[in-house]
Amino acid sequence: MASSSGRSLLATIVGWIIVALIVWFFFGWILGTLRFILRIVIILVVIGALASLYFKLRGDD
């Protein structure tokens, strides 16, 4: 009977480790995606600002 209780405890620990790994992977994927989207938005805003400044300065000639 003692080995059954030990296996149950070990199964619980292994189950929680699996859940923790899945959550870690999923959370990392979500954060990576959000960082990628934020980086793209910042790059587009900077390019847009530089292009508008370029055309504004060039138009005065």
Summary of the structure (lengths in Angstrom):
residues: 61
radius of gyration: 26.4
end to end distance: 91.3
largest distance: 91.3
contacts: 114
relative contact order: 0.06
helix: 95%
strand: 0%
